[in-house]
Every structure is written in structure tokens, then in C-alpha cells.
Amino acid sequence: MNIKYFSDTDTALMEFTDKPVKETCEISENVYIDLDMDGNPVNLTIEHARQSAHFPDISYQQIEKTAQ
């Protein structure tokens, strides 16, 4: 996964795969998801990212399965 933030347009782009996009769906006024031919996510775009998603302040945390 790649995450890109374009400060000039205040847009965040999360790239999940490099598969061709078949369809773009509007999730909300500022959030769009691109889907491949199988309906799997390819990209997620967030416009006005500073307001709506607190970009570019990003943290990554991997959560491991705990033993029971």
C-alpha cells in the first residue's frame, strides 16, 4: 500500500494495488473509492484531507493476533 498526500490540492491518495480501475464510487462528498473488475478496492481518494482525515498526520500500527 502507498499513501500519497498532495499539499497543493489537500488530497490524500491511498493506493492498494496497481490493477486497472473499472469503477469509481462516491462514498461521501469528499471520499471516493476506485474498484477493479472484481469489485476489490484499488485506490481511496480523500479530498480536503486536512479537515476530514487529519492529513498529513499519519501513524501506522500493526496489531498482532494475541494468543489465547
N, CA, C and O atoms as a GROMACS GRO file, in nm:
protein
  272
    1MET      N    1   0.085  -0.117   0.000
    1MET     CA    2   0.000   0.000   0.000
    1MET      C    3   0.089   0.123   0.000
    1MET      O    4   0.190   0.127   0.070
    2ASN      N    5   0.052   0.221  -0.078
    2ASN     CA    6   0.120   0.351  -0.081
    2ASN      C    7   0.020   0.458  -0.041
    2ASN      O    8  -0.096   0.454  -0.080
    3ILE      N    9   0.067   0.553   0.038
    3ILE     CA   10  -0.016   0.668   0.076
    3ILE      C   11   0.056   0.792   0.027
    3ILE      O   12   0.173   0.814   0.058
    4LYS      N   13  -0.016   0.873  -0.049
    4LYS     CA   14   0.040   0.997  -0.101
    4LYS      C   15  -0.047   1.113  -0.054
    4LYS      O   16  -0.170   1.102  -0.053
    5TYR      N   17   0.017   1.223  -0.016
    5TYR     CA   18  -0.055   1.344   0.022
    5TYR      C   19  -0.008   1.457  -0.066
    5TYR      O   20   0.111   1.488  -0.073
    6PHE      N   21  -0.103   1.520  -0.135
    6PHE     CA   22  -0.074   1.631  -0.225
    6PHE      C   23  -0.115   1.760  -0.155
    6PHE      O   24  -0.233   1.795  -0.152
    7SER      N   25  -0.018   1.831  -0.098
    7SER     CA   26  -0.049   1.950  -0.019
    7SER      C   27  -0.108   2.062  -0.103
    7SER      O   28  -0.187   2.142  -0.053
    8ASP      N   29  -0.071   2.069  -0.232
    8ASP     CA   30  -0.123   2.177  -0.316
    8ASP      C   31  -0.273   2.167  -0.339
    8ASP      O   32  -0.340   2.269  -0.361
    9THR      N   33  -0.329   2.045  -0.334
    9THR     CA   34  -0.474   2.027  -0.352
    9THR      C   35  -0.540   1.973  -0.226
    9THR      O   36  -0.662   1.952  -0.224
   10ASP      N   37  -0.462   1.949  -0.120
   10ASP     CA   38  -0.511   1.892   0.006
   10ASP      C   39  -0.587   1.763  -0.020
   10ASP      O   40  -0.698   1.743   0.028
   11THR      N   41  -0.522   1.675  -0.097
   11THR     CA   42  -0.581   1.547  -0.135
   11THR      C   43  -0.491   1.433  -0.090
   11THR      O   44  -0.369   1.438  -0.106
   12ALA      N   45  -0.553   1.331  -0.031
   12ALA     CA   46  -0.481   1.210   0.008
   12ALA      C   47  -0.521   1.098  -0.086
   12ALA      O   48  -0.639   1.083  -0.120
   13LEU      N   49  -0.424   1.019  -0.126
   13LEU     CA   50  -0.448   0.906  -0.215
   13LEU      C   51  -0.386   0.782  -0.153
   13LEU      O   52  -0.265   0.779  -0.128
   14MET      N   53  -0.467   0.682  -0.128
   14MET     CA   54  -0.418   0.554  -0.079
   14MET      C   55  -0.428   0.454  -0.193
   14MET      O   56  -0.537   0.426  -0.243
   15GLU      N   57  -0.314   0.401  -0.233
   15GLU     CA   58  -0.308   0.306  -0.344
   15GLU      C   59  -0.291   0.166  -0.286
   15GLU      O   60  -0.192   0.137  -0.219
   16PHE      N   61  -0.388   0.080  -0.313
   16PHE     CA   62  -0.384  -0.057  -0.261
   16PHE      C   63  -0.322  -0.155  -0.359
   16PHE      O   64  -0.246  -0.243  -0.318
   17THR      N   65  -0.353  -0.141  -0.487
   17THR     CA   66  -0.296  -0.227  -0.591
   17THR      C   67  -0.272  -0.143  -0.715
   17THR      O   68  -0.308  -0.025  -0.720
   18ASP      N   69  -0.211  -0.205  -0.816
   18ASP     CA   70  -0.191  -0.135  -0.943
   18ASP      C   71  -0.283  -0.190  -1.051
   18ASP      O   72  -0.258  -0.171  -1.170
   19LYS      N   73  -0.389  -0.259  -1.010
   19LYS     CA   74  -0.485  -0.313  -1.107
   19LYS      C   75  -0.561  -0.199  -1.175
   19LYS      O   76  -0.576  -0.091  -1.117
   20PRO      N   77  -0.610  -0.223  -1.295
   20PRO     CA   78  -0.688  -0.120  -1.364
   20PRO      C   79  -0.819  -0.091  -1.290
   20PRO      O   80  -0.882  -0.180  -1.232
   21VAL      N   81  -0.858   0.036  -1.293
   21VAL     CA   82  -0.983   0.078  -1.230
   21VAL      C   83  -1.099   0.057  -1.326
   21VAL      O   84  -1.094   0.101  -1.441
   22LYS      N   85  -1.202  -0.010  -1.279
   22LYS     CA   86  -1.322  -0.029  -1.360
   22LYS      C   87  -1.429   0.074  -1.325
   22LYS      O   88  -1.501   0.121  -1.412
   23GLU      N   89  -1.439   0.108  -1.194
   23GLU     CA   90  -1.547   0.195  -1.148
   23GLU      C   91  -1.500   0.279  -1.030
   23GLU      O   92  -1.423   0.233  -0.947
   24THR      N   93  -1.547   0.403  -1.025
   24THR     CA   94  -1.522   0.490  -0.910
   24THR      C   95  -1.656   0.514  -0.841
   24THR      O   96  -1.754   0.553  -0.905
   25CYS      N   97  -1.658   0.491  -0.709
   25CYS     CA   98  -1.780   0.510  -0.631
   25CYS      C   99  -1.758   0.625  -0.533
   25CYS      O  100  -1.654   0.635  -0.469
   26GLU      N  101  -1.858   0.712  -0.522
   26GLU     CA  102  -1.853   0.822  -0.427
   26GLU      C  103  -1.906   0.771  -0.293
   26GLU      O  104  -2.023   0.734  -0.282
   27ILE      N  105  -1.820   0.771  -0.192
   27ILE     CA  106  -1.860   0.728  -0.058
   27ILE      C  107  -1.927   0.842   0.015
   27ILE      O  108  -2.029   0.823   0.082
   28SER      N  109  -1.870   0.960   0.002
   28SER     CA  110  -1.928   1.083   0.056
   28SER      C  111  -1.882   1.198  -0.033
   28SER      O  112  -1.818   1.174  -0.136
   29GLU      N  113  -1.915   1.318   0.004
   29GLU     CA  114  -1.881   1.434  -0.079
   29GLU      C  115  -1.731   1.445  -0.108
   29GLU      O  116  -1.692   1.494  -0.213
   30ASN      N  117  -1.646   1.399  -0.015
   30ASN     CA  118  -1.501   1.414  -0.030
   30ASN      C  119  -1.426   1.283  -0.035
   30ASN      O  120  -1.302   1.284  -0.035
   31VAL      N  121  -1.494   1.170  -0.040
   31VAL     CA  122  -1.427   1.040  -0.036
   31VAL      C  123  -1.474   0.954  -0.154
   31VAL      O  124  -1.593   0.936  -0.177
   32TYR      N  125  -1.376   0.903  -0.229
   32TYR     CA  126  -1.404   0.821  -0.347
   32TYR      C  127  -1.321   0.693  -0.340
   32TYR      O  128  -1.207   0.694  -0.294
   33ILE      N  129  -1.379   0.584  -0.386
   33ILE     CA  130  -1.305   0.458  -0.392
   33ILE      C  131  -1.310   0.405  -0.534
   33ILE      O  132  -1.416   0.401  -0.597
   34ASP      N  133  -1.194   0.365  -0.584
   34ASP     CA  134  -1.183   0.304  -0.716
   34ASP      C  135  -1.183   0.154  -0.698
   34ASP      O  136  -1.114   0.100  -0.611
   35LEU      N  137  -1.262   0.085  -0.781
   35LEU     CA  138  -1.274  -0.060  -0.774
   35LEU      C  139  -1.224  -0.125  -0.902
   35LEU      O  140  -1.235  -0.067  -1.010
   36ASP      N  141  -1.169  -0.247  -0.889
   36ASP     CA  142  -1.127  -0.322  -1.007
   36ASP      C  143  -1.245  -0.400  -1.063
   36ASP      O  144  -1.357  -0.386  -1.014
   37MET      N  145  -1.221  -0.481  -1.164
   37MET     CA  146  -1.330  -0.552  -1.231
   37MET      C  147  -1.397  -0.657  -1.140
   37MET      O  148  -1.508  -0.701  -1.168
   38ASP      N  149  -1.330  -0.696  -1.030
   38ASP     CA  150  -1.387  -0.791  -0.935
   38ASP      C  151  -1.453  -0.723  -0.815
   38ASP      O  152  -1.502  -0.790  -0.725
   39GLY      N  153  -1.454  -0.589  -0.814
   39GLY     CA  154  -1.514  -0.515  -0.704
   39GLY      C  155  -1.421  -0.492  -0.587
   39GLY      O  156  -1.465  -0.448  -0.481
   40ASN      N  157  -1.292  -0.522  -0.604
   40ASN     CA  158  -1.194  -0.502  -0.498
   40ASN      C  159  -1.138  -0.360  -0.503
   40ASN      O  160  -1.127  -0.302  -0.611
   41PRO      N  161  -1.103  -0.303  -0.387
   41PRO     CA  162  -1.051  -0.166  -0.387
   41PRO      C  163  -0.914  -0.154  -0.453
   41PRO      O  164  -0.826  -0.238  -0.432
   42VAL      N  165  -0.898  -0.050  -0.532
   42VAL     CA  166  -0.771  -0.019  -0.597
   42VAL      C  167  -0.710   0.106  -0.532
   42VAL      O  168  -0.593   0.105  -0.493
   43ASN      N  169  -0.790   0.212  -0.521
   43ASN     CA  170  -0.746   0.340  -0.462
   43ASN      C  171  -0.858   0.397  -0.375
   43ASN      O  172  -0.976   0.368  -0.394
   44LEU      N  173  -0.817   0.479  -0.278
   44LEU     CA  174  -0.910   0.556  -0.199
   44LEU      C  175  -0.861   0.700  -0.203
   44LEU      O  176  -0.746   0.727  -0.169
   45THR      N  177  -0.947   0.792  -0.243
   45THR     CA  178  -0.912   0.934  -0.253
   45THR      C  179  -0.992   1.012  -0.150
   45THR      O  180  -1.114   0.996  -0.138
   46ILE      N  181  -0.922   1.098  -0.074
   46ILE     CA  182  -0.987   1.185   0.023
   46ILE      C  183  -0.953   1.328  -0.013
   46ILE      O  184  -0.837   1.369  -0.007
   47GLU      N  185  -1.054   1.404  -0.050
   47GLU     CA  186  -1.037   1.546  -0.079
   47GLU      C  187  -1.057   1.625   0.050
   47GLU      O  188  -1.127   1.579   0.141
   48HIS      N  189  -0.996   1.744   0.059
   48HIS     CA  190  -0.999   1.826   0.182
   48HIS      C  191  -0.951   1.740   0.299
   48HIS      O  192  -1.013   1.736   0.404
   49ALA      N  193  -0.839   1.673   0.277
   49ALA     CA  194  -0.788   1.572   0.370
   49ALA      C  195  -0.748   1.629   0.505
   49ALA      O  196  -0.760   1.559   0.606
   50ARG      N  197  -0.701   1.751   0.511
   50ARG     CA  198  -0.663   1.809   0.641
   50ARG      C  199  -0.784   1.817   0.733
   50ARG      O  200  -0.773   1.784   0.852
   51GLN      N  201  -0.897   1.859   0.683
   51GLN     CA  202  -1.018   1.872   0.764
   51GLN      C  203  -1.083   1.737   0.792
   51GLN      O  204  -1.116   1.705   0.906
   52SER      N  205  -1.100   1.659   0.688
   52SER     CA  206  -1.180   1.538   0.702
   52SER      C  207  -1.104   1.417   0.756
   52SER      O  208  -1.166   1.327   0.812
   53ALA      N  209  -0.971   1.414   0.741
   53ALA     CA  210  -0.896   1.294   0.783
   53ALA      C  211  -0.768   1.328   0.859
   53ALA      O  212  -0.687   1.238   0.885
   54HIS      N  213  -0.747   1.454   0.896
   54HIS     CA  214  -0.631   1.497   0.972
   54HIS      C  215  -0.498   1.465   0.904
   54HIS      O  216  -0.399   1.435   0.971
   55PHE      N  217  -0.495   1.470   0.770
   55PHE     CA  218  -0.370   1.454   0.696
   55PHE      C  219  -0.292   1.582   0.707
   55PHE      O  220  -0.354   1.688   0.721
   56PRO      N  221  -0.163   1.580   0.700
   56PRO     CA  222  -0.076   1.468   0.675
   56PRO      C  223  -0.026   1.398   0.802
   56PRO      O  224   0.074   1.328   0.795
   57ASP      N  225  -0.090   1.415   0.915
   57ASP     CA  226  -0.051   1.346   1.038
   57ASP      C  227  -0.095   1.201   1.031
   57ASP      O  228  -0.211   1.169   1.056
   58ILE      N  229  -0.002   1.112   0.996
   58ILE     CA  230  -0.034   0.972   0.974
   58ILE      C  231   0.049   0.887   1.069
   58ILE      O  232   0.168   0.913   1.090
   59SER      N  233  -0.013   0.787   1.125
   59SER     CA  234   0.063   0.688   1.201
   59SER      C  235   0.021   0.549   1.152
   59SER      O  236  -0.091   0.530   1.104
   60TYR      N  237   0.111   0.456   1.166
   60TYR     CA  238   0.086   0.319   1.121
   60TYR      C  239   0.108   0.228   1.240
   60TYR      O  240   0.208   0.240   1.311
   61GLN      N  241   0.015   0.138   1.262
   61GLN     CA  242   0.027   0.045   1.372
   61GLN      C  243  -0.020  -0.091   1.327
   61GLN      O  244  -0.132  -0.107   1.278
   62GLN      N  245   0.067  -0.190   1.343
   62GLN     CA  246   0.030  -0.326   1.307
   62GLN      C  247  -0.011  -0.398   1.435
   62GLN      O  248   0.063  -0.398   1.534
   63ILE      N  249  -0.128  -0.458   1.434
   63ILE     CA  250  -0.181  -0.526   1.551
   63ILE      C  251  -0.167  -0.677   1.527
   63ILE      O  252  -0.223  -0.732   1.432
   64GLU      N  253  -0.094  -0.740   1.613
   64GLU     CA  254  -0.072  -0.885   1.602
   64GLU      C  255  -0.184  -0.959   1.674
   64GLU      O  256  -0.243  -0.908   1.770
   65LYS      N  257  -0.213  -1.077   1.626
   65LYS     CA  258  -0.311  -1.162   1.691
   65LYS      C  259  -0.255  -1.206   1.826
   65LYS      O  260  -0.140  -1.247   1.836
   66THR      N  261  -0.337  -1.196   1.928
   66THR     CA  262  -0.291  -1.236   2.061
   66THR      C  263  -0.324  -1.383   2.085
   66THR      O  264  -0.428  -1.431   2.041
   67ALA      N  265  -0.238  -1.452   2.154
   67ALA     CA  266  -0.259  -1.592   2.187
   67ALA      C  267  -0.363  -1.604   2.298
   67ALA      O  268  -0.368  -1.521   2.390
   68GLN      N  269  -0.444  -1.705   2.290
   68GLN     CA  270  -0.547  -1.724   2.392
   68GLN      C  271  -0.529  -1.854   2.463
   68GLN      O  272  -0.606  -1.886   2.553
   0.00000   0.00000   0.00000
